[in-house]
Amino acid sequence: MEWKPKTSIHSTLKPRLNVNDYKKDFKMDFINGDLVPNETVSGLDAFIQKFIKVLLTNKTPIINYGLLELLPKSNDQANFDKECENLSSAIVTHTKKKNINSFKHYNFYTKV
């Protein structure tokens, strides 16, 4: 299947991110699902790696940035086009709402 958008998709988020200034991160091997020992990425490579991580992550109550459930699955072109449009819209409006390392917003102790 191939998706050809009818109109250009643009982000309206501000401020714009300069990918060349993207912070350094550990390098991931997405084929094997492991960190690459003693290697890091920065700038555009770090941005691309983060983008792939966001696409391949399931959204959960603790991890609120995943888009995996929006990846197109349909074998019907019309439905595939709608799924691609939904994903592209989610990508250009995507923001990380809370620090995922901060658990203060979640109640892990609930009564049954």
C-alpha positions as CSV (number, residue, x, y, z in Angstrom):
1,M,0.0,0.0,0.0
2,E,1.1,3.5,-0.6
3,W,-0.3,6.7,0.8
4,K,-0.2,10.0,-1.1
5,P,-1.7,12.8,1.0
6,K,-4.1,15.1,-0.8
7,T,-2.6,18.1,1.0
8,S,0.7,18.8,2.7
9,I,0.9,17.9,6.4
10,H,2.5,20.7,8.6
11,S,3.2,21.0,12.3
12,T,1.8,24.1,14.0
13,L,3.8,23.4,17.2
14,K,6.0,26.2,18.5
15,P,8.8,26.7,19.2
16,R,10.3,24.8,16.3
17,L,12.9,22.2,17.1
18,N,16.3,22.6,15.6
19,V,17.3,18.9,15.1
20,N,21.0,19.8,14.9
21,D,20.7,20.8,18.6
22,Y,19.0,17.6,19.7
23,K,20.6,16.2,22.8
24,K,22.9,13.2,22.9
25,D,21.4,9.8,23.6
26,F,22.6,6.2,23.7
27,K,22.6,4.5,20.3
28,M,19.9,1.9,19.8
29,D,20.0,-1.1,17.4
30,F,16.3,-1.3,16.4
31,I,16.8,-4.7,14.6
32,N,18.1,-6.5,17.7
33,G,16.3,-4.2,20.2
34,D,19.5,-3.4,22.2
35,L,21.6,-0.5,23.1
36,V,24.9,-0.3,21.1
37,P,27.7,-0.5,23.7
38,N,29.9,2.6,24.0
39,E,28.1,4.5,21.2
40,T,25.9,7.6,21.2
41,V,23.9,9.7,18.7
42,S,23.2,13.4,18.7
43,G,21.6,16.0,16.4
44,L,19.6,14.7,13.5
45,D,20.6,11.0,14.3
46,A,19.3,11.4,17.8
47,F,16.1,13.0,16.5
48,I,15.5,10.2,14.1
49,Q,16.2,7.6,16.8
50,K,13.7,9.3,19.2
51,F,11.1,9.5,16.4
52,I,11.5,5.7,15.7
53,K,11.2,5.0,19.5
54,V,7.9,7.1,19.7
55,L,6.5,5.2,16.6
56,L,7.4,1.8,18.1
57,T,6.1,2.5,21.6
58,N,2.7,1.5,23.0
59,K,0.9,4.3,24.8
60,T,0.2,3.4,28.4
61,P,-0.9,5.3,31.6
62,I,2.8,5.7,32.5
63,I,4.3,6.1,28.9
64,N,2.1,8.8,27.3
65,Y,4.0,9.3,24.1
66,G,3.6,6.1,22.1
67,L,2.1,6.0,18.6
68,L,2.4,2.3,17.9
69,E,-1.4,1.8,17.9
70,L,-1.7,4.3,15.1
71,L,0.5,2.5,12.6
72,P,-1.6,1.6,9.5
73,K,-2.8,-2.0,9.4
74,S,-5.5,-2.1,6.8
75,N,-5.3,-3.9,3.5
76,D,-8.0,-1.7,2.0
77,Q,-6.6,1.4,0.3
78,A,-9.4,3.7,1.6
79,N,-9.0,2.6,5.2
80,F,-5.2,2.6,4.8
81,D,-5.4,6.2,3.7
82,K,-7.5,7.2,6.7
83,E,-5.1,5.4,9.0
84,C,-2.1,7.2,7.5
85,E,-3.9,10.5,7.8
86,N,-4.6,9.8,11.5
87,L,-0.9,8.9,12.1
88,S,0.4,11.9,10.3
89,S,-1.9,14.2,12.2
90,A,-0.8,12.6,15.5
91,I,2.9,13.1,14.5
92,V,2.6,16.8,13.7
93,T,0.6,17.6,16.8
94,H,2.6,15.3,19.1
95,T,4.0,16.7,22.4
96,K,5.5,15.0,25.4
97,K,3.1,16.1,28.0
98,K,4.8,15.0,31.2
99,N,8.2,13.7,32.1
100,I,8.0,10.0,31.9
101,N,10.6,9.6,34.7
102,S,8.2,11.4,37.1
103,F,5.7,9.1,38.8
104,K,4.1,11.8,41.0
105,H,1.1,12.0,38.7
106,Y,0.1,8.3,39.1
107,N,-1.4,6.5,42.0
108,F,0.0,3.0,42.1
109,Y,-1.7,2.1,45.4
110,T,-5.3,1.5,44.8
111,K,-7.8,-0.5,46.9
112,V,-9.4,-3.5,45.3
